[in-house]
Amino acid sequence: MNQLAYALNLALVLCELGFRSEQATCIRLAQECLARVGAEGRRGGRWCVDEEAYRAIGPALAVHDHQFETATVTEIRRAERTILDRIAAGDVVRVEAVQPHPFPNEEGDSRGKASSQMV
């Protein structure tokens, strides 16, 4: 979920910077679906991307891929800084998925919850 949230965040900020800006609504819809899937996952103990979310997230990731083909490294880094600034300012939607994660956390524990933030 973290990777999907980050990709959608990056796509939205790149839209704001003028890369496929007409697709911002598509990206926001995908973010809303991902947030819903995350909330359902918290209630059920695992998350699953349903048909509606799949149909929203897939095209948004295609926008992301196209943006990466056209944006420069400098522009992508600018978008990444914008995301970090928004997280620091608390201007995010936080999504937490409670389930084991294959990578250990800071304490070396691979159990617990992973969190994603959407800007």
Jmol script that loads the backbone (N, CA, C; Angstrom):
load data "model"
ATOM      1  N   MET A   1       0.818  -1.190   0.000  1.00  0.00           N
ATOM      2  CA  MET A   1       0.000   0.000   0.000  1.00  0.00           C
ATOM      3  C   MET A   1       0.865   1.258   0.000  1.00  0.00           C
ATOM      4  N   ASN A   2       1.976   1.226   0.733  1.00  0.00           N
ATOM      5  CA  ASN A   2       2.855   2.397   0.778  1.00  0.00           C
ATOM      6  C   ASN A   2       3.317   2.808  -0.612  1.00  0.00           C
ATOM      7  N   GLN A   3       3.701   1.817  -1.412  1.00  0.00           N
ATOM      8  CA  GLN A   3       4.217   2.120  -2.744  1.00  0.00           C
ATOM      9  C   GLN A   3       3.128   2.699  -3.639  1.00  0.00           C
ATOM     10  N   LEU A   4       1.925   2.158  -3.539  1.00  0.00           N
ATOM     11  CA  LEU A   4       0.817   2.697  -4.328  1.00  0.00           C
ATOM     12  C   LEU A   4       0.497   4.127  -3.911  1.00  0.00           C
ATOM     13  N   ALA A   5       0.434   4.365  -2.606  1.00  0.00           N
ATOM     14  CA  ALA A   5       0.141   5.718  -2.122  1.00  0.00           C
ATOM     15  C   ALA A   5       1.208   6.700  -2.593  1.00  0.00           C
ATOM     16  N   TYR A   6       2.474   6.291  -2.515  1.00  0.00           N
ATOM     17  CA  TYR A   6       3.548   7.188  -2.932  1.00  0.00           C
ATOM     18  C   TYR A   6       3.464   7.482  -4.431  1.00  0.00           C
ATOM     19  N   ALA A   7       3.214   6.450  -5.234  1.00  0.00           N
ATOM     20  CA  ALA A   7       3.107   6.650  -6.683  1.00  0.00           C
ATOM     21  C   ALA A   7       1.957   7.594  -7.017  1.00  0.00           C
ATOM     22  N   LEU A   8       0.835   7.442  -6.337  1.00  0.00           N
ATOM     23  CA  LEU A   8      -0.304   8.327  -6.590  1.00  0.00           C
ATOM     24  C   LEU A   8      -0.023   9.743  -6.112  1.00  0.00           C
ATOM     25  N   ASN A   9       0.644   9.879  -4.975  1.00  0.00           N
ATOM     26  CA  ASN A   9       1.044  11.211  -4.511  1.00  0.00           C
ATOM     27  C   ASN A   9       1.930  11.895  -5.536  1.00  0.00           C
ATOM     28  N   LEU A  10       2.908  11.163  -6.015  1.00  0.00           N
ATOM     29  CA  LEU A  10       3.844  11.729  -6.978  1.00  0.00           C
ATOM     30  C   LEU A  10       3.115  12.124  -8.259  1.00  0.00           C
ATOM     31  N   ALA A  11       2.204  11.277  -8.710  1.00  0.00           N
ATOM     32  CA  ALA A  11       1.443  11.588  -9.917  1.00  0.00           C
ATOM     33  C   ALA A  11       0.605  12.848  -9.729  1.00  0.00           C
ATOM     34  N   LEU A  12      -0.022  12.993  -8.566  1.00  0.00           N
ATOM     35  CA  LEU A  12      -0.841  14.180  -8.326  1.00  0.00           C
ATOM     36  C   LEU A  12       0.006  15.445  -8.319  1.00  0.00           C
ATOM     37  N   VAL A  13       1.137  15.410  -7.645  1.00  0.00           N
ATOM     38  CA  VAL A  13       1.992  16.602  -7.598  1.00  0.00           C
ATOM     39  C   VAL A  13       2.546  16.907  -8.988  1.00  0.00           C
ATOM     40  N   LEU A  14       2.903  15.891  -9.745  1.00  0.00           N
ATOM     41  CA  LEU A  14       3.369  16.138 -11.112  1.00  0.00           C
ATOM     42  C   LEU A  14       2.251  16.744 -11.959  1.00  0.00           C
ATOM     43  N   CYS A  15       1.003  16.345 -11.732  1.00  0.00           N
ATOM     44  CA  CYS A  15      -0.124  17.003 -12.408  1.00  0.00           C
ATOM     45  C   CYS A  15      -0.152  18.485 -12.049  1.00  0.00           C
ATOM     46  N   GLU A  16       0.019  18.770 -10.767  1.00  0.00           N
ATOM     47  CA  GLU A  16       0.019  20.161 -10.305  1.00  0.00           C
ATOM     48  C   GLU A  16       1.155  20.958 -10.928  1.00  0.00           C
ATOM     49  N   LEU A  17       2.247  20.278 -11.258  1.00  0.00           N
ATOM     50  CA  LEU A  17       3.396  20.946 -11.879  1.00  0.00           C
ATOM     51  C   LEU A  17       3.265  21.027 -13.401  1.00  0.00           C
ATOM     52  N   GLY A  18       2.145  20.534 -13.941  1.00  0.00           N
ATOM     53  CA  GLY A  18       1.888  20.672 -15.365  1.00  0.00           C
ATOM     54  C   GLY A  18       2.099  19.426 -16.202  1.00  0.00           C
ATOM     55  N   PHE A  19       2.389  18.305 -15.588  1.00  0.00           N
ATOM     56  CA  PHE A  19       2.586  17.065 -16.330  1.00  0.00           C
ATOM     57  C   PHE A  19       1.285  16.270 -16.312  1.00  0.00           C
ATOM     58  N   ARG A  20       0.584  16.289 -17.442  1.00  0.00           N
ATOM     59  CA  ARG A  20      -0.719  15.631 -17.564  1.00  0.00           C
ATOM     60  C   ARG A  20      -1.711  16.201 -16.551  1.00  0.00           C
ATOM     61  N   SER A  21      -1.702  17.522 -16.423  1.00  0.00           N
ATOM     62  CA  SER A  21      -2.552  18.184 -15.422  1.00  0.00           C
ATOM     63  C   SER A  21      -4.031  17.864 -15.607  1.00  0.00           C
ATOM     64  N   GLU A  22      -4.434  17.536 -16.819  1.00  0.00           N
ATOM     65  CA  GLU A  22      -5.837  17.202 -17.073  1.00  0.00           C
ATOM     66  C   GLU A  22      -6.241  15.872 -16.420  1.00  0.00           C
ATOM     67  N   GLN A  23      -5.261  15.133 -15.918  1.00  0.00           N
ATOM     68  CA  GLN A  23      -5.523  13.833 -15.299  1.00  0.00           C
ATOM     69  C   GLN A  23      -5.593  13.890 -13.768  1.00  0.00           C
ATOM     70  N   ALA A  24      -5.579  15.085 -13.195  1.00  0.00           N
ATOM     71  CA  ALA A  24      -5.600  15.209 -11.728  1.00  0.00           C
ATOM     72  C   ALA A  24      -6.840  14.556 -11.121  1.00  0.00           C
ATOM     73  N   THR A  25      -7.983  14.664 -11.780  1.00  0.00           N
ATOM     74  CA  THR A  25      -9.205  14.041 -11.266  1.00  0.00           C
ATOM     75  C   THR A  25      -9.064  12.526 -11.226  1.00  0.00           C
ATOM     76  N   CYS A  26      -8.447  11.962 -12.236  1.00  0.00           N
ATOM     77  CA  CYS A  26      -8.186  10.522 -12.285  1.00  0.00           C
ATOM     78  C   CYS A  26      -7.321  10.094 -11.102  1.00  0.00           C
ATOM     79  N   ILE A  27      -6.301  10.878 -10.804  1.00  0.00           N
ATOM     80  CA  ILE A  27      -5.390  10.554  -9.703  1.00  0.00           C
ATOM     81  C   ILE A  27      -6.129  10.658  -8.368  1.00  0.00           C
ATOM     82  N   ARG A  28      -6.919  11.712  -8.193  1.00  0.00           N
ATOM     83  CA  ARG A  28      -7.659  11.884  -6.930  1.00  0.00           C
ATOM     84  C   ARG A  28      -8.653  10.741  -6.707  1.00  0.00           C
ATOM     85  N   LEU A  29      -9.308  10.295  -7.776  1.00  0.00           N
ATOM     86  CA  LEU A  29     -10.230   9.167  -7.655  1.00  0.00           C
ATOM     87  C   LEU A  29      -9.478   7.919  -7.196  1.00  0.00           C
ATOM     88  N   ALA A  30      -8.316   7.683  -7.769  1.00  0.00           N
ATOM     89  CA  ALA A  30      -7.509   6.527  -7.361  1.00  0.00           C
ATOM     90  C   ALA A  30      -7.093   6.645  -5.898  1.00  0.00           C
ATOM     91  N   GLN A  31      -6.730   7.849  -5.461  1.00  0.00           N
ATOM     92  CA  GLN A  31      -6.373   8.053  -4.053  1.00  0.00           C
ATOM     93  C   GLN A  31      -7.564   7.760  -3.142  1.00  0.00           C
ATOM     94  N   GLU A  32      -8.743   8.218  -3.538  1.00  0.00           N
ATOM     95  CA  GLU A  32      -9.942   7.955  -2.740  1.00  0.00           C
ATOM     96  C   GLU A  32     -10.205   6.450  -2.641  1.00  0.00           C
ATOM     97  N   CYS A  33     -10.060   5.744  -3.757  1.00  0.00           N
ATOM     98  CA  CYS A  33     -10.269   4.292  -3.747  1.00  0.00           C
ATOM     99  C   CYS A  33      -9.230   3.604  -2.868  1.00  0.00           C
ATOM    100  N   LEU A  34      -7.989   4.041  -2.949  1.00  0.00           N
ATOM    101  CA  LEU A  34      -6.949   3.432  -2.127  1.00  0.00           C
ATOM    102  C   LEU A  34      -7.215   3.692  -0.642  1.00  0.00           C
ATOM    103  N   ALA A  35      -7.676   4.886  -0.312  1.00  0.00           N
ATOM    104  CA  ALA A  35      -8.009   5.190   1.082  1.00  0.00           C
ATOM    105  C   ALA A  35      -9.157   4.300   1.558  1.00  0.00           C
ATOM    106  N   ARG A  36     -10.150   4.082   0.697  1.00  0.00           N
ATOM    107  CA  ARG A  36     -11.267   3.209   1.057  1.00  0.00           C
ATOM    108  C   ARG A  36     -10.788   1.780   1.272  1.00  0.00           C
ATOM    109  N   VAL A  37      -9.962   1.280   0.354  1.00  0.00           N
ATOM    110  CA  VAL A  37      -9.419  -0.077   0.482  1.00  0.00           C
ATOM    111  C   VAL A  37      -8.627  -0.198   1.785  1.00  0.00           C
ATOM    112  N   GLY A  38      -7.872   0.837   2.117  1.00  0.00           N
ATOM    113  CA  GLY A  38      -7.106   0.826   3.362  1.00  0.00           C
ATOM    114  C   GLY A  38      -8.004   0.765   4.583  1.00  0.00           C
ATOM    115  N   ALA A  39      -9.085   1.542   4.562  1.00  0.00           N
ATOM    116  CA  ALA A  39     -10.024   1.535   5.688  1.00  0.00           C
ATOM    117  C   ALA A  39     -10.698   0.176   5.820  1.00  0.00           C
ATOM    118  N   GLU A  40     -11.090  -0.402   4.698  1.00  0.00           N
ATOM    119  CA  GLU A  40     -11.705  -1.733   4.733  1.00  0.00           C
ATOM    120  C   GLU A  40     -10.702  -2.767   5.234  1.00  0.00           C
ATOM    121  N   GLY A  41      -9.447  -2.608   4.871  1.00  0.00           N
ATOM    122  CA  GLY A  41      -8.408  -3.522   5.326  1.00  0.00           C
ATOM    123  C   GLY A  41      -8.197  -3.452   6.827  1.00  0.00           C
ATOM    124  N   ARG A  42      -8.298  -2.251   7.381  1.00  0.00           N
ATOM    125  CA  ARG A  42      -8.158  -2.110   8.834  1.00  0.00           C
ATOM    126  C   ARG A  42      -9.276  -2.855   9.556  1.00  0.00           C
ATOM    127  N   ARG A  43     -10.473  -2.773   8.998  1.00  0.00           N
ATOM    128  CA  ARG A  43     -11.608  -3.457   9.638  1.00  0.00           C
ATOM    129  C   ARG A  43     -11.505  -4.971   9.478  1.00  0.00           C
ATOM    130  N   GLY A  44     -11.047  -5.430   8.330  1.00  0.00           N
ATOM    131  CA  GLY A  44     -11.024  -6.863   8.049  1.00  0.00           C
ATOM    132  C   GLY A  44      -9.707  -7.557   8.329  1.00  0.00           C
ATOM    133  N   GLY A  45      -8.673  -6.800   8.658  1.00  0.00           N
ATOM    134  CA  GLY A  45      -7.381  -7.398   8.969  1.00  0.00           C
ATOM    135  C   GLY A  45      -6.479  -7.620   7.770  1.00  0.00           C
ATOM    136  N   ARG A  46      -6.964  -7.362   6.581  1.00  0.00           N
ATOM    137  CA  ARG A  46      -6.140  -7.426   5.365  1.00  0.00           C
ATOM    138  C   ARG A  46      -6.834  -6.570   4.310  1.00  0.00           C
ATOM    139  N   TRP A  47      -6.079  -6.157   3.321  1.00  0.00           N
ATOM    140  CA  TRP A  47      -6.715  -5.344   2.303  1.00  0.00           C
ATOM    141  C   TRP A  47      -6.649  -6.035   0.955  1.00  0.00           C
ATOM    142  N   CYS A  48      -7.700  -5.778   0.185  1.00  0.00           N
ATOM    143  CA  CYS A  48      -7.833  -6.374  -1.138  1.00  0.00           C
ATOM    144  C   CYS A  48      -8.363  -5.296  -2.073  1.00  0.00           C
ATOM    145  N   VAL A  49      -7.748  -5.167  -3.226  1.00  0.00           N
ATOM    146  CA  VAL A  49      -8.182  -4.174  -4.205  1.00  0.00           C
ATOM    147  C   VAL A  49      -9.375  -4.751  -4.965  1.00  0.00           C
ATOM    148  N   ASP A  50     -10.540  -4.140  -4.788  1.00  0.00           N
ATOM    149  CA  ASP A  50     -11.734  -4.606  -5.483  1.00  0.00           C
ATOM    150  C   ASP A  50     -11.770  -4.050  -6.906  1.00  0.00           C
ATOM    151  N   GLU A  51     -12.797  -4.428  -7.649  1.00  0.00           N
ATOM    152  CA  GLU A  51     -12.908  -4.041  -9.059  1.00  0.00           C
ATOM    153  C   GLU A  51     -12.914  -2.523  -9.237  1.00  0.00           C
ATOM    154  N   GLU A  52     -13.684  -1.821  -8.405  1.00  0.00           N
ATOM    155  CA  GLU A  52     -13.755  -0.362  -8.519  1.00  0.00           C
ATOM    156  C   GLU A  52     -12.381   0.271  -8.307  1.00  0.00           C
ATOM    157  N   ALA A  53     -11.687  -0.163  -7.278  1.00  0.00           N
ATOM    158  CA  ALA A  53     -10.361   0.386  -6.996  1.00  0.00           C
ATOM    159  C   ALA A  53      -9.382   0.031  -8.108  1.00  0.00           C
ATOM    160  N   TYR A  54      -9.450  -1.197  -8.589  1.00  0.00           N
ATOM    161  CA  TYR A  54      -8.557  -1.631  -9.668  1.00  0.00           C
ATOM    162  C   TYR A  54      -8.754  -0.767 -10.911  1.00  0.00           C
ATOM    163  N   ARG A  55     -10.010  -0.497 -11.240  1.00  0.00           N
ATOM    164  CA  ARG A  55     -10.310   0.319 -12.431  1.00  0.00           C
ATOM    165  C   ARG A  55      -9.885   1.774 -12.256  1.00  0.00           C
ATOM    166  N   ALA A  56      -9.789   2.241 -11.032  1.00  0.00           N
ATOM    167  CA  ALA A  56      -9.343   3.613 -10.775  1.00  0.00           C
ATOM    168  C   ALA A  56      -7.824   3.702 -10.670  1.00  0.00           C
ATOM    169  N   ILE A  57      -7.217   2.745  -9.986  1.00  0.00           N
ATOM    170  CA  ILE A  57      -5.775   2.802  -9.735  1.00  0.00           C
ATOM    171  C   ILE A  57      -4.974   2.501 -10.994  1.00  0.00           C
ATOM    172  N   GLY A  58      -5.428   1.557 -11.807  1.00  0.00           N
ATOM    173  CA  GLY A  58      -4.698   1.197 -13.027  1.00  0.00           C
ATOM    174  C   GLY A  58      -4.444   2.383 -13.950  1.00  0.00           C
ATOM    175  N   PRO A  59      -5.481   3.115 -14.352  1.00  0.00           N
ATOM    176  CA  PRO A  59      -5.263   4.282 -15.211  1.00  0.00           C
ATOM    177  C   PRO A  59      -4.406   5.363 -14.546  1.00  0.00           C
ATOM    178  N   ALA A  60      -4.549   5.520 -13.230  1.00  0.00           N
ATOM    179  CA  ALA A  60      -3.732   6.516 -12.526  1.00  0.00           C
ATOM    180  C   ALA A  60      -2.257   6.138 -12.582  1.00  0.00           C
ATOM    181  N   LEU A  61      -1.964   4.853 -12.459  1.00  0.00           N
ATOM    182  CA  LEU A  61      -0.565   4.412 -12.568  1.00  0.00           C
ATOM    183  C   LEU A  61      -0.049   4.577 -13.994  1.00  0.00           C
ATOM    184  N   ALA A  62      -0.926   4.456 -14.981  1.00  0.00           N
ATOM    185  CA  ALA A  62      -0.520   4.709 -16.369  1.00  0.00           C
ATOM    186  C   ALA A  62      -0.149   6.183 -16.550  1.00  0.00           C
ATOM    187  N   VAL A  63      -0.901   7.077 -15.907  1.00  0.00           N
ATOM    188  CA  VAL A  63      -0.560   8.507 -15.934  1.00  0.00           C
ATOM    189  C   VAL A  63       0.809   8.705 -15.295  1.00  0.00           C
ATOM    190  N   HIS A  64       1.017   8.091 -14.136  1.00  0.00           N
ATOM    191  CA  HIS A  64       2.305   8.161 -13.435  1.00  0.00           C
ATOM    192  C   HIS A  64       3.440   7.743 -14.369  1.00  0.00           C
ATOM    193  N   ASP A  65       3.272   6.620 -15.059  1.00  0.00           N
ATOM    194  CA  ASP A  65       4.318   6.127 -15.955  1.00  0.00           C
ATOM    195  C   ASP A  65       4.590   7.113 -17.086  1.00  0.00           C
ATOM    196  N   HIS A  66       3.534   7.684 -17.654  1.00  0.00           N
ATOM    197  CA  HIS A  66       3.718   8.667 -18.726  1.00  0.00           C
ATOM    198  C   HIS A  66       4.432   9.908 -18.206  1.00  0.00           C
ATOM    199  N   GLN A  67       4.081  10.339 -17.007  1.00  0.00           N
ATOM    200  CA  GLN A  67       4.744  11.498 -16.414  1.00  0.00           C
ATOM    201  C   GLN A  67       6.238  11.245 -16.261  1.00  0.00           C
ATOM    202  N   PHE A  68       6.604  10.040 -15.850  1.00  0.00           N
ATOM    203  CA  PHE A  68       8.013   9.713 -15.669  1.00  0.00           C
ATOM    204  C   PHE A  68       8.758   9.662 -16.994  1.00  0.00           C
ATOM    205  N   GLU A  69       8.049   9.416 -18.072  1.00  0.00           N
ATOM    206  CA  GLU A  69       8.677   9.433 -19.393  1.00  0.00           C
ATOM    207  C   GLU A  69       8.962  10.851 -19.861  1.00  0.00           C
ATOM    208  N   THR A  70       8.211  11.827 -19.342  1.00  0.00           N
ATOM    209  CA  THR A  70       8.348  13.198 -19.838  1.00  0.00           C
ATOM    210  C   THR A  70       9.008  14.164 -18.855  1.00  0.00           C
ATOM    211  N   ALA A  71       8.873  13.921 -17.567  1.00  0.00           N
ATOM    212  CA  ALA A  71       9.460  14.823 -16.567  1.00  0.00           C
ATOM    213  C   ALA A  71      10.958  14.563 -16.437  1.00  0.00           C
ATOM    214  N   THR A  72      11.692  15.610 -16.129  1.00  0.00           N
ATOM    215  CA  THR A  72      13.127  15.456 -15.892  1.00  0.00           C
ATOM    216  C   THR A  72      13.357  14.991 -14.454  1.00  0.00           C
ATOM    217  N   VAL A  73      14.548  14.522 -14.174  1.00  0.00           N
ATOM    218  CA  VAL A  73      14.900  14.107 -12.815  1.00  0.00           C
ATOM    219  C   VAL A  73      14.728  15.282 -11.854  1.00  0.00           C
ATOM    220  N   THR A  74      15.112  16.467 -12.278  1.00  0.00           N
ATOM    221  CA  THR A  74      14.967  17.660 -11.440  1.00  0.00           C
ATOM    222  C   THR A  74      13.503  17.915 -11.106  1.00  0.00           C
ATOM    223  N   GLU A  75      12.624  17.760 -12.080  1.00  0.00           N
ATOM    224  CA  GLU A  75      11.194  17.991 -11.845  1.00  0.00           C
ATOM    225  C   GLU A  75      10.602  16.913 -10.925  1.00  0.00           C
ATOM    226  N   ILE A  76      11.051  15.685 -11.085  1.00  0.00           N
ATOM    227  CA  ILE A  76      10.583  14.606 -10.213  1.00  0.00           C
ATOM    228  C   ILE A  76      11.054  14.848  -8.787  1.00  0.00           C
ATOM    229  N   ARG A  77      12.286  15.283  -8.634  1.00  0.00           N
ATOM    230  CA  ARG A  77      12.791  15.591  -7.287  1.00  0.00           C
ATOM    231  C   ARG A  77      12.026  16.750  -6.665  1.00  0.00           C
ATOM    232  N   ARG A  78      11.652  17.721  -7.478  1.00  0.00           N
ATOM    233  CA  ARG A  78      10.848  18.840  -6.977  1.00  0.00           C
ATOM    234  C   ARG A  78       9.505  18.319  -6.461  1.00  0.00           C
ATOM    235  N   ALA A  79       8.895  17.411  -7.201  1.00  0.00           N
ATOM    236  CA  ALA A  79       7.626  16.819  -6.771  1.00  0.00           C
ATOM    237  C   ALA A  79       7.810  16.044  -5.466  1.00  0.00           C
ATOM    238  N   GLU A  80       8.907  15.307  -5.360  1.00  0.00           N
ATOM    239  CA  GLU A  80       9.185  14.556  -4.130  1.00  0.00           C
ATOM    240  C   GLU A  80       9.355  15.495  -2.935  1.00  0.00           C
ATOM    241  N   ARG A  81      10.041  16.617  -3.150  1.00  0.00           N
ATOM    242  CA  ARG A  81      10.205  17.598  -2.067  1.00  0.00           C
ATOM    243  C   ARG A  81       8.848  18.174  -1.653  1.00  0.00           C
ATOM    244  N   THR A  82       7.990  18.408  -2.633  1.00  0.00           N
ATOM    245  CA  THR A  82       6.652  18.920  -2.334  1.00  0.00           C
ATOM    246  C   THR A  82       5.888  17.941  -1.453  1.00  0.00           C
ATOM    247  N   ILE A  83       5.986  16.654  -1.766  1.00  0.00           N
ATOM    248  CA  ILE A  83       5.321  15.633  -0.950  1.00  0.00           C
ATOM    249  C   ILE A  83       5.861  15.667   0.474  1.00  0.00           C
ATOM    250  N   LEU A  84       7.175  15.705   0.618  1.00  0.00           N
ATOM    251  CA  LEU A  84       7.782  15.740   1.953  1.00  0.00           C
ATOM    252  C   LEU A  84       7.362  16.988   2.722  1.00  0.00           C
ATOM    253  N   ASP A  85       7.295  18.125   2.026  1.00  0.00           N
ATOM    254  CA  ASP A  85       6.850  19.367   2.667  1.00  0.00           C
ATOM    255  C   ASP A  85       5.409  19.242   3.162  1.00  0.00           C
ATOM    256  N   ARG A  86       4.553  18.624   2.360  1.00  0.00           N
ATOM    257  CA  ARG A  86       3.152  18.461   2.756  1.00  0.00           C
ATOM    258  C   ARG A  86       3.025  17.511   3.946  1.00  0.00           C
ATOM    259  N   ILE A  87       3.812  16.452   3.941  1.00  0.00           N
ATOM    260  CA  ILE A  87       3.789  15.524   5.072  1.00  0.00           C
ATOM    261  C   ILE A  87       4.233  16.249   6.337  1.00  0.00           C
ATOM    262  N   ALA A  88       5.314  17.026   6.232  1.00  0.00           N
ATOM    263  CA  ALA A  88       5.828  17.763   7.390  1.00  0.00           C
ATOM    264  C   ALA A  88       4.804  18.771   7.905  1.00  0.00           C
ATOM    265  N   ALA A  89       4.028  19.352   6.994  1.00  0.00           N
ATOM    266  CA  ALA A  89       3.020  20.341   7.380  1.00  0.00           C
ATOM    267  C   ALA A  89       1.719  19.686   7.848  1.00  0.00           C
ATOM    268  N   GLY A  90       1.636  18.368   7.731  1.00  0.00           N
ATOM    269  CA  GLY A  90       0.416  17.672   8.130  1.00  0.00           C
ATOM    270  C   GLY A  90      -0.691  17.759   7.107  1.00  0.00           C
ATOM    271  N   ASP A  91      -0.361  18.169   5.893  1.00  0.00           N
ATOM    272  CA  ASP A  91      -1.338  18.336   4.819  1.00  0.00           C
ATOM    273  C   ASP A  91      -1.464  17.024   4.042  1.00  0.00           C
ATOM    274  N   VAL A  92      -1.897  15.975   4.740  1.00  0.00           N
ATOM    275  CA  VAL A  92      -1.969  14.646   4.133  1.00  0.00           C
ATOM    276  C   VAL A  92      -3.198  13.904   4.640  1.00  0.00           C
ATOM    277  N   VAL A  93      -3.567  12.874   3.912  1.00  0.00           N
ATOM    278  CA  VAL A  93      -4.551  11.908   4.373  1.00  0.00           C
ATOM    279  C   VAL A  93      -3.757  10.675   4.743  1.00  0.00           C
ATOM    280  N   ARG A  94      -3.858  10.249   5.991  1.00  0.00           N
ATOM    281  CA  ARG A  94      -3.080   9.105   6.469  1.00  0.00           C
ATOM    282  C   ARG A  94      -3.911   7.838   6.323  1.00  0.00           C
ATOM    283  N   VAL A  95      -3.299   6.821   5.751  1.00  0.00           N
ATOM    284  CA  VAL A  95      -3.934   5.518   5.578  1.00  0.00           C
ATOM    285  C   VAL A  95      -3.047   4.501   6.264  1.00  0.00           C
ATOM    286  N   GLU A  96      -3.621   3.723   7.171  1.00  0.00           N
ATOM    287  CA  GLU A  96      -2.839   2.694   7.851  1.00  0.00           C
ATOM    288  C   GLU A  96      -3.417   1.333   7.522  1.00  0.00           C
ATOM    289  N   ALA A  97      -2.534   0.404   7.205  1.00  0.00           N
ATOM    290  CA  ALA A  97      -2.932  -0.974   6.930  1.00  0.00           C
ATOM    291  C   ALA A  97      -2.332  -1.845   8.009  1.00  0.00           C
ATOM    292  N   VAL A  98      -3.169  -2.530   8.740  1.00  0.00           N
ATOM    293  CA  VAL A  98      -2.678  -3.385   9.814  1.00  0.00           C
ATOM    294  C   VAL A  98      -2.544  -4.797   9.266  1.00  0.00           C
ATOM    295  N   GLN A  99      -1.291  -5.221   9.089  1.00  0.00           N
ATOM    296  CA  GLN A  99      -0.983  -6.569   8.641  1.00  0.00           C
ATOM    297  C   GLN A  99       0.517  -6.738   8.692  1.00  0.00           C
ATOM    298  N   PRO A 100       0.998  -7.965   8.700  1.00  0.00           N
ATOM    299  CA  PRO A 100       2.441  -8.162   8.687  1.00  0.00           C
ATOM    300  C   PRO A 100       3.051  -7.534   7.442  1.00  0.00           C
ATOM    301  N   HIS A 101       4.223  -7.031   7.594  1.00  0.00           N
ATOM    302  CA  HIS A 101       4.947  -6.415   6.489  1.00  0.00           C
ATOM    303  C   HIS A 101       6.216  -7.220   6.275  1.00  0.00           C
ATOM    304  N   PRO A 102       6.599  -7.499   5.021  1.00  0.00           N
ATOM    305  CA  PRO A 102       7.765  -8.344   4.786  1.00  0.00           C
ATOM    306  C   PRO A 102       9.089  -7.722   5.192  1.00  0.00           C
ATOM    307  N   PHE A 103       9.110  -6.437   5.462  1.00  0.00           N
ATOM    308  CA  PHE A 103      10.351  -5.771   5.810  1.00  0.00           C
ATOM    309  C   PHE A 103      10.307  -5.345   7.269  1.00  0.00           C
ATOM    310  N   PRO A 104      11.377  -5.538   8.012  1.00  0.00           N
ATOM    311  CA  PRO A 104      11.376  -5.148   9.422  1.00  0.00           C
ATOM    312  C   PRO A 104      11.260  -3.639   9.594  1.00  0.00           C
ATOM    313  N   ASN A 105      10.621  -3.246  10.696  1.00  0.00           N
ATOM    314  CA  ASN A 105      10.556  -1.826  11.023  1.00  0.00           C
ATOM    315  C   ASN A 105      11.852  -1.402  11.706  1.00  0.00           C
ATOM    316  N   GLU A 106      11.860  -0.198  12.250  1.00  0.00           N
ATOM    317  CA  GLU A 106      13.077   0.328  12.867  1.00  0.00           C
ATOM    318  C   GLU A 106      13.565  -0.550  14.016  1.00  0.00           C
ATOM    319  N   GLU A 107      12.636  -1.226  14.678  1.00  0.00           N
ATOM    320  CA  GLU A 107      12.997  -2.080  15.809  1.00  0.00           C
ATOM    321  C   GLU A 107      13.363  -3.498  15.365  1.00  0.00           C
ATOM    322  N   GLY A 108      13.342  -3.773  14.057  1.00  0.00           N
ATOM    323  CA  GLY A 108      13.660  -5.098  13.549  1.00  0.00           C
ATOM    324  C   GLY A 108      12.473  -6.043  13.545  1.00  0.00           C
ATOM    325  N   ASP A 109      11.290  -5.523  13.823  1.00  0.00           N
ATOM    326  CA  ASP A 109      10.079  -6.330  13.896  1.00  0.00           C
ATOM    327  C   ASP A 109       9.358  -6.257  12.554  1.00  0.00           C
ATOM    328  N   SER A 110       9.016  -7.395  11.985  1.00  0.00           N
ATOM    329  CA  SER A 110       8.304  -7.390  10.711  1.00  0.00           C
ATOM    330  C   SER A 110       6.794  -7.517  10.909  1.00  0.00           C
ATOM    331  N   ARG A 111       6.319  -7.422  12.153  1.00  0.00           N
ATOM    332  CA  ARG A 111       4.887  -7.460  12.426  1.00  0.00           C
ATOM    333  C   ARG A 111       4.397  -6.048  12.690  1.00  0.00           C
ATOM    334  N   GLY A 112       3.106  -5.884  12.669  1.00  0.00           N
ATOM    335  CA  GLY A 112       2.560  -4.590  13.056  1.00  0.00           C
ATOM    336  C   GLY A 112       1.887  -3.884  11.918  1.00  0.00           C
ATOM    337  N   LYS A 113       1.969  -2.573  11.931  1.00  0.00           N
ATOM    338  CA  LYS A 113       1.225  -1.821  10.941  1.00  0.00           C
ATOM    339  C   LYS A 113       2.152  -0.971  10.096  1.00  0.00           C
ATOM    340  N   ALA A 114       1.779  -0.842   8.852  1.00  0.00           N
ATOM    341  CA  ALA A 114       2.483   0.039   7.927  1.00  0.00           C
ATOM    342  C   ALA A 114       1.566   1.223   7.677  1.00  0.00           C
ATOM    343  N   SER A 115       2.126   2.375   7.449  1.00  0.00           N
ATOM    344  CA  SER A 115       1.268   3.523   7.192  1.00  0.00           C
ATOM    345  C   SER A 115       1.656   4.167   5.878  1.00  0.00           C
ATOM    346  N   SER A 116       0.654   4.720   5.238  1.00  0.00           N
ATOM    347  CA  SER A 116       0.838   5.454   3.996  1.00  0.00           C
ATOM    348  C   SER A 116       0.200   6.813   4.191  1.00  0.00           C
ATOM    349  N   GLN A 117       0.698   7.787   3.488  1.00  0.00           N
ATOM    350  CA  GLN A 117       0.116   9.113   3.566  1.00  0.00           C
ATOM    351  C   GLN A 117      -0.154   9.592   2.161  1.00  0.00           C
ATOM    352  N   MET A 118      -1.333  10.159   1.956  1.00  0.00           N
ATOM    353  CA  MET A 118      -1.675  10.709   0.656  1.00  0.00           C
ATOM    354  C   MET A 118      -1.806  12.208   0.776  1.00  0.00           C
ATOM    355  N   VAL A 119      -1.196  12.902  -0.168  1.00  0.00           N
ATOM    356  CA  VAL A 119      -1.188  14.358  -0.143  1.00  0.00           C
ATOM    357  C   VAL A 119      -2.326  14.911  -0.962  1.00  0.00           C
TER     358      VAL A 119
END
end "model"
wireframe off; spacefill off
backbone 0.3
color backbone group
